[in-house]
Amino acid sequence: MGFLAPWFLGGLLAVGLPIYVHLLRRHKTTPLPFSSLMFFERRTQSSTKHRRLRYLLLFALRLAFIILLILAFSRPFIRSTTMTAAGAGRQSVLAIDNSFSMRQDDRLAKAKAEALLTLNALHGPAQIVSFSGQTRLITEMSSDKAALRSAIESIQPSDEASSYADLVRELRVLATRPIEAHLFSDMQQTSMPGSFSDLELNSNIKLTPHSVASGLVPNYAVETVLAPRHIYDPKKVRILATIASYGAPAAKLKATLLLNGKPQASKAVDIPADGRATVEFLALDAPYGFNKGEIRIDSADKFPADDHFYFSTERADPKPALFIEDPRSARAFLYVRTALESSNEAAFTLTTASPEQATNLGLQKYAFIVLSDLPTPLTKGLDSALKEYVTKGGSILIALGPHSRGQVPVADLVITANRIETPEGGRFMTVTSADATHPVIRRANEWSGIKFFQTVQVDPAGSVVIARLSDNSPLLTEKKIGEGRVLAFASTLDNLSNDLPTSKLFVPFIEQASHYLGNVEDRSSNYRAGAYLDLRTGKGQTGAAEVQGPNGERVLSLSEAAKAQGVTLASEGFYDVRRPNGQHELAAVNPDRKESNLQPIPPETIQLWQNTGGSSGNNASGDAPKQVPQTVDLWWYVMILALILAIAESLIGNRHLAVEKEAA
């Protein structure tokens, strides 16, 4: 026992006051005359009466009250040791994995049940988070176990992939004070980051993993599907699906192609053990408009959620495109039309017209226009019509040749020279640099083998150079005018000025250029769950965007639809997207197939991960119980006892005074 303010013990000197009152002070009475005192002995008469028990009790109460009051001000305390439970008084974070792989069997239900048991054993505040594509804080740090239990039970499975690195980043933010992070997950190997440093915990974090997976679960899955975004000729459709085995033995499975929920074709596919195989479907008789496609396998494994893969495709007629050239030289038109017809997606039908005929055509109906070595300058009527077409969003490809003089039509680029090399003399130019990121040039490394014998040199001021020749002059430039664009090619599209039309590069070049000019997107309409889809591709776009989810529900509220820049495709299925600019898209969303690999993290890796934190341990319940010294302050109890004594002293003192009055 000790005292926090021992200097108040000096007040014990005040105990002399009741001693003085009860023992030393004598009350002398005034003598009264009496007739004869000769027979009495002379002595001092005390005023103290023979009720000594009552006086002694009052004396003891007053003495004890003063002593207790002084002790209370001295703050007495005692020291003791108590056994603390695991994690008692510590802040905890309960992180529950709700990624796509947790749909396997009842993993998420097990994780939630384990989290509830852990929560019941905690003695300090806790916080609930879930993590898949990103970490979500479901509650704040709280000691309300009813609310925490409700938060755990509210967690639903998602279709996104989990990321332990993202979870660790969030834990670092939360660890302003020491925390114990309880991780409830299937501890999937594919959720680990590429760099182990991304998993490093700081000294404020103690990691306690709770695995709900018993080991590797063999699994087959439809890994990817390559299907055309647009279908113009059903006979040219080619759909390629990859079937993967994750820790599963070799098997012969049946793959089925479905369109709008109806089977179209089936094929057997031999899957190697822990490997991949592809299956190809040719032709697809799809109705006009958007179609919902699916590849499905009959694996009968323990994770059927990944036995199918969605894709979307749109059936449409080819768009018209216009080729304007001098009728006296029609070679370029034949090459370009053949290239378009030979491409996998015959997205355009190409018609030809002379400059005089084109003047009277409604140009806005064409997806793009090609000008092939036209004599310059153009007639005033055609030049005005072409500039209006581009300003309103049209696109033009201009091939320059021997007839090009002065300025490039529409783009108004200055022509500085028209050069002709002789093939017989072995003199030609080649492409020395090309922007491989531009949609028109996807195979830039193959352009170096093309020989150019006749080129037109232009001043690229105000335009972007996509490719250059060996003399550093521009071969392909792009200039934006209004809402549209103009591509200028410094040579012809026939085999007289270069050997491009006879090379294997010509067909993909014409296909890519036509798709770019005609606003036909080559990218797939398949997305991973959790992907972000842009709704407004241009600045200042007004109007509402409409997004309908897989279950037919509106994904955006009315206020969000009017101003949202994009939307997150969170769930598996088909999203019907209508952008403010009028574009319509059917987006197919599938879970990330890395979640299909159910290989768990090795135990030694988990141990290394734990060791990066402030403390580590192997028991799931945390630290072992231990003795913790505690200081118990007794002043409150002393004050209560002193108050009781004060009341008792008052009652006994009042009774004593009443007796004295009766005696008087």
Buried (B, 14 or more C-beta within 10 A) or exposed (E): EEBEEEEBBEBEEEBEEBEEEBEEEEEEEEEEEEEEEEEEEEEEEEEEEEEEEBBEBBBBBBBBBBBBBBBBBBBBBEEEEEEBBBBBEBBBBBBBBBBBBBBBBEBBEBBBBBBBEBBEEBBBBBBBBBBBBBBBBBBEBBEEBEEBBEBBEEBEBBBBBBBBBBBBEBBBEBBEEBBBBBBBBBBBBBBBEEEEEBBBBEEBBBBBBBBBBEEBBBBBBBBBBBBBBBBBBEEBBEBBBBBBBBBBEEBEBEBBBBBEEEEBBBEEBEBEEEEEBEBEBEBBEBEEEBBBBBBBBEBEBEBBBBBBBBBBBBBEEBBBBBBBBBEEBBBBBBBBBBBBBEBBBBBBBBEBBEBEEBBEBEBEEBBBBBBBBBBBEBBEEBBEBBBBBBEEEBBBBBBBBBBBEEBBBBBBBEBEEBBEBEEEEEEBBEBBBBBEEBBBBBEBEBBEEBBBBBBBBBBBEEBBBBBBBBEEBBBBBBBBBEEBBBBBBBBBBBBBBBBBBEBEBBBBBBBBBBBBBBEBEBEBBBBBBBBEBEBBEEEEEEEBBBBBBBEEEEBBEEEBBEEBEEBBBBBBBBBBBBBBEEEEBBBBBBBBBBBBBBBBBEEEBBEEBBEBBBBBBEEBBBBEEEEEEEEEEBBEEBBEBBBEBBEBBEEBBEEBEEEEEEEE
